[in-house]
Amino acid sequence: MTPDLLTSAREVRENAHAPYSGFKVGAAVRSASGEIYSGCNVENVAYPQGTCAEAGAVAAMVAAGETEIVEVAIIADSPTPVPPCGGCRQKLAEFGAGNVLVTMATLSGETRRMTLDDLLPGAFAATHMDRS
Protein backbone atom coordinates (compact mmCIF):
# COMPACT_ATOMS: atom_id res chain seq x y z
CA MET A 1 0.00 0.00 0.00
CA THR A 2 1.18 3.46 -0.76
CA PRO A 3 1.35 5.86 2.18
CA ASP A 4 -0.81 8.50 0.48
CA LEU A 5 -3.88 6.25 0.65
CA LEU A 6 -3.58 5.73 4.40
CA THR A 7 -2.76 9.42 4.86
CA SER A 8 -5.99 10.35 3.05
CA ALA A 9 -7.97 8.01 5.30
CA ARG A 10 -6.28 9.40 8.41
CA GLU A 11 -6.95 13.02 7.39
CA VAL A 12 -10.63 12.53 6.49
CA ARG A 13 -11.20 10.64 9.74
CA GLU A 14 -10.84 13.96 11.55
CA ASN A 15 -14.00 15.19 9.75
CA ALA A 16 -16.14 12.28 10.96
CA HIS A 17 -19.43 13.18 12.62
CA ALA A 18 -19.48 10.79 15.56
CA PRO A 19 -21.07 12.67 18.48
CA TYR A 20 -22.93 9.58 19.77
CA SER A 21 -20.31 6.84 19.68
CA GLY A 22 -17.18 9.01 19.60
CA PHE A 23 -15.76 6.38 17.20
CA LYS A 24 -14.35 8.17 14.17
CA VAL A 25 -13.43 6.15 11.09
CA GLY A 26 -11.73 7.25 7.89
CA ALA A 27 -11.56 5.32 4.62
CA ALA A 28 -9.94 5.91 1.26
CA VAL A 29 -10.18 4.02 -2.00
CA ARG A 30 -7.87 4.23 -4.96
CA SER A 31 -9.63 3.93 -8.30
CA ALA A 32 -8.23 2.37 -11.46
CA SER A 33 -7.25 5.86 -12.66
CA GLY A 34 -5.06 6.29 -9.56
CA GLU A 35 -7.29 8.94 -7.98
CA ILE A 36 -8.00 8.69 -4.26
CA TYR A 37 -11.51 9.15 -2.87
CA SER A 38 -12.10 9.36 0.85
CA GLY A 39 -14.99 9.19 3.27
CA CYS A 40 -15.68 9.34 6.99
CA ASN A 41 -18.46 7.96 9.12
CA VAL A 42 -21.47 10.21 9.65
CA GLU A 43 -23.68 9.29 12.60
CA ASN A 44 -27.29 10.30 13.01
CA VAL A 45 -29.30 10.50 16.22
CA ALA A 46 -31.91 8.31 14.50
CA TYR A 47 -29.92 5.06 14.46
CA PRO A 48 -29.22 3.31 12.08
CA GLN A 49 -29.44 6.20 9.64
CA GLY A 50 -25.71 6.91 9.70
CA THR A 51 -23.19 6.23 6.96
CA CYS A 52 -19.97 4.25 7.20
CA ALA A 53 -16.65 5.73 6.08
CA GLU A 54 -16.19 3.06 3.41
CA ALA A 55 -19.62 3.81 1.93
CA GLY A 56 -18.73 7.50 1.80
CA ALA A 57 -15.49 6.81 -0.05
CA VAL A 58 -17.25 4.55 -2.55
CA ALA A 59 -19.98 7.16 -3.08
CA ALA A 60 -17.36 9.87 -3.72
CA MET A 61 -15.66 7.64 -6.29
CA VAL A 62 -18.90 6.87 -8.11
CA ALA A 63 -19.97 10.53 -7.98
CA ALA A 64 -16.70 11.35 -9.78
CA GLY A 65 -17.62 8.90 -12.55
CA GLU A 66 -15.36 6.01 -11.58
CA THR A 67 -16.41 2.45 -10.86
CA GLU A 68 -13.31 0.38 -10.14
CA ILE A 69 -11.47 0.11 -6.82
CA VAL A 70 -7.88 -1.13 -6.86
CA GLU A 71 -6.90 -0.49 -3.22
CA VAL A 72 -8.57 0.38 0.11
CA ALA A 73 -7.39 1.86 3.42
CA ILE A 74 -9.40 2.14 6.65
CA ILE A 75 -8.26 3.72 9.91
CA ALA A 76 -9.78 4.14 13.36
CA ASP A 77 -8.66 4.90 16.91
CA SER A 78 -9.02 1.36 18.14
CA PRO A 79 -6.85 -1.20 19.93
CA THR A 80 -6.66 -3.36 16.79
CA PRO A 81 -7.29 -2.65 13.11
CA VAL A 82 -11.02 -2.45 12.37
CA PRO A 83 -12.43 -4.32 9.39
CA PRO A 84 -15.34 -2.98 7.34
CA CYS A 85 -18.84 -4.00 8.43
CA GLY A 86 -20.66 -6.63 6.39
CA GLY A 87 -22.59 -4.11 4.32
CA CYS A 88 -19.44 -2.21 3.45
CA ARG A 89 -17.65 -5.43 2.51
CA GLN A 90 -20.41 -5.99 -0.05
CA LYS A 91 -20.18 -2.36 -1.24
CA LEU A 92 -16.42 -2.70 -1.74
CA ALA A 93 -16.88 -6.04 -3.54
CA GLU A 94 -19.30 -4.34 -5.96
CA PHE A 95 -16.45 -2.20 -7.29
CA GLY A 96 -13.29 -4.20 -6.51
CA ALA A 97 -11.94 -7.55 -7.63
CA GLY A 98 -11.37 -10.27 -5.06
CA ASN A 99 -7.62 -9.66 -4.98
CA VAL A 100 -7.97 -5.96 -4.06
CA LEU A 101 -5.88 -5.27 -0.97
CA VAL A 102 -7.61 -3.72 2.05
CA THR A 103 -5.32 -2.20 4.67
CA MET A 104 -6.89 -1.69 8.08
CA ALA A 105 -4.96 0.49 10.52
CA THR A 106 -5.00 2.02 13.97
CA LEU A 107 -3.87 5.52 14.86
CA SER A 108 -0.94 3.97 16.73
CA GLY A 109 0.35 2.38 13.51
CA GLU A 110 -0.76 -1.23 13.74
CA THR A 111 -1.94 -2.59 10.38
CA ARG A 112 -3.64 -5.68 9.04
CA ARG A 113 -3.97 -6.45 5.34
CA MET A 114 -6.51 -8.71 3.70
CA THR A 115 -7.99 -9.06 0.24
CA LEU A 116 -11.66 -8.46 -0.51
CA ASP A 117 -12.00 -12.22 -1.04
CA ASP A 118 -10.56 -12.81 2.45
CA LEU A 119 -13.00 -10.30 3.94
CA LEU A 120 -16.06 -11.53 2.05
CA PRO A 121 -15.71 -15.09 0.78
CA GLY A 122 -18.58 -16.07 -1.47
CA ALA A 123 -19.64 -12.47 -2.10
CA PHE A 124 -22.98 -12.00 -3.83
CA ALA A 125 -22.28 -10.87 -7.39
CA ALA A 126 -24.16 -9.91 -10.54
CA THR A 127 -23.39 -13.37 -11.93
CA HIS A 128 -25.72 -14.83 -9.29
CA MET A 129 -28.61 -13.17 -11.09
CA ASP A 130 -27.79 -14.68 -14.51
CA ARG A 131 -30.64 -16.83 -15.74
CA SER A 132 -28.99 -18.31 -18.79
C-alpha positions in Angstrom: 0.0 0.0 0.0 1.2 3.5 -0.8 1.4 5.9 2.2 -0.8 8.5 0.5 -3.9 6.2 0.6 -3.6 5.7 4.4 -2.8 9.4 4.9 -6.0 10.3 3.0 -8.0 8.0 5.3 -6.3 9.4 8.4 -6.9 13.0 7.4 -10.6 12.5 6.5 -11.2 10.6 9.7 -10.8 14.0 11.5 -14.0 15.2 9.7 -16.1 12.3 11.0 -19.4 13.2 12.6 -19.5 10.8 15.6 -21.1 12.7 18.5 -22.9 9.6 19.8 -20.3 6.8 19.7 -17.2 9.0 19.6 -15.8 6.4 17.2 -14.3 8.2 14.2 -13.4 6.2 11.1 -11.7 7.2 7.9 -11.6 5.3 4.6 -9.9 5.9 1.3 -10.2 4.0 -2.0 -7.9 4.2 -5.0 -9.6 3.9 -8.3 -8.2 2.4 -11.5 -7.2 5.9 -12.7 -5.1 6.3 -9.6 -7.3 8.9 -8.0 -8.0 8.7 -4.3 -11.5 9.1 -2.9 -12.1 9.4 0.8 -15.0 9.2 3.3 -15.7 9.3 7.0 -18.5 8.0 9.1 -21.5 10.2 9.6 -23.7 9.3 12.6 -27.3 10.3 13.0 -29.3 10.5 16.2 -31.9 8.3 14.5 -29.9 5.1 14.5 -29.2 3.3 12.1 -29.4 6.2 9.6 -25.7 6.9 9.7 -23.2 6.2 7.0 -20.0 4.3 7.2 -16.6 5.7 6.1 -16.2 3.1 3.4 -19.6 3.8 1.9 -18.7 7.5 1.8 -15.5 6.8 0.0 -17.3 4.6 -2.6 -20.0 7.2 -3.1 -17.4 9.9 -3.7 -15.7 7.6 -6.3 -18.9 6.9 -8.1 -20.0 10.5 -8.0 -16.7 11.3 -9.8 -17.6 8.9 -12.5 -15.4 6.0 -11.6 -16.4 2.4 -10.9 -13.3 0.4 -10.1 -11.5 0.1 -6.8 -7.9 -1.1 -6.9 -6.9 -0.5 -3.2 -8.6 0.4 0.1 -7.4 1.9 3.4 -9.4 2.1 6.6 -8.3 3.7 9.9 -9.8 4.1 13.4 -8.7 4.9 16.9 -9.0 1.4 18.1 -6.9 -1.2 19.9 -6.7 -3.4 16.8 -7.3 -2.6 13.1 -11.0 -2.4 12.4 -12.4 -4.3 9.4 -15.3 -3.0 7.3 -18.8 -4.0 8.4 -20.7 -6.6 6.4 -22.6 -4.1 4.3 -19.4 -2.2 3.4 -17.7 -5.4 2.5 -20.4 -6.0 -0.1 -20.2 -2.4 -1.2 -16.4 -2.7 -1.7 -16.9 -6.0 -3.5 -19.3 -4.3 -6.0 -16.4 -2.2 -7.3 -13.3 -4.2 -6.5 -11.9 -7.6 -7.6 -11.4 -10.3 -5.1 -7.6 -9.7 -5.0 -8.0 -6.0 -4.1 -5.9 -5.3 -1.0 -7.6 -3.7 2.1 -5.3 -2.2 4.7 -6.9 -1.7 8.1 -5.0 0.5 10.5 -5.0 2.0 14.0 -3.9 5.5 14.9 -0.9 4.0 16.7 0.4 2.4 13.5 -0.8 -1.2 13.7 -1.9 -2.6 10.4 -3.6 -5.7 9.0 -4.0 -6.5 5.3 -6.5 -8.7 3.7 -8.0 -9.1 0.2 -11.7 -8.5 -0.5 -12.0 -12.2 -1.0 -10.6 -12.8 2.4 -13.0 -10.3 3.9 -16.1 -11.5 2.0 -15.7 -15.1 0.8 -18.6 -16.1 -1.5 -19.6 -12.5 -2.1 -23.0 -12.0 -3.8 -22.3 -10.9 -7.4 -24.2 -9.9 -10.5 -23.4 -13.4 -11.9 -25.7 -14.8 -9.3 -28.6 -13.2 -11.1 -27.8 -14.7 -14.5 -30.6 -16.8 -15.7 -29.0 -18.3 -18.8 
